[in-house]
Amino acid sequence: MQIPSWLLTCCEYLEQMASLVVLLPLGLAFWRWPRLPTALRMMASFLVFTEIIMLVSSLQELYWPAWGNSIWHFFTLVQTLVFLRIYYLTLTSPTIRRLLPALAVVFTGFALLDSLYLEGLHQMNAYTHVLQSALLIGLALLYFEQLLNELHVIRLEQDPLFLVSTAVVLYFSGTVLLYVFVNKLSAPTDSASHQVIYTLTAMVNLIQYLLFALAFWYAGRLMPYRSRP
């Protein structure tokens, strides 16, 4: 794939912008930290972890480029476990809460199998991303159902976990096919195709970080609820 140099430059600027926008939800999270529930505190800590991983990834690509993808295998595993914990704290169904620890063990086992045997550490862990996306989108949809059945929130756009779950659905539904594409349809040396993947991911990240920022902004505020009949 051949991409004009000017477009590659725009892509790089977009990626840098996405990495800076994360400062907005982080700033709001630390400002409203005393009012944040445990789930959102975990989310804020995860954003800090994400920035650390991005720094380590940059150093890795500079000094050990052959292992550039390995750090993201670790990130995918931690990201999934963090969101499983967030939804464990958020969902109220006893059945689902009992199921989540088992799902965490199964996912961890599959992720290790994928990284060490199925696809290896030198390419994107597409199989793990597919499983991760299906799992987290499903949990987000379960939270939407819980809102409809139990909370009776009038202003959904002001419910922090609704915003987080919307970000989860948008991000993972928008990126899962990209990670499959980068392994199956592009050569490892095709840097242009990989740049497209990273740029599209950065665009989805922009939306995700803005939704996270709104979640931290509304956290701890008095929410309007619909009275029960």
Beta strands, then each sheet from edge to edge (+ up, - down):
end
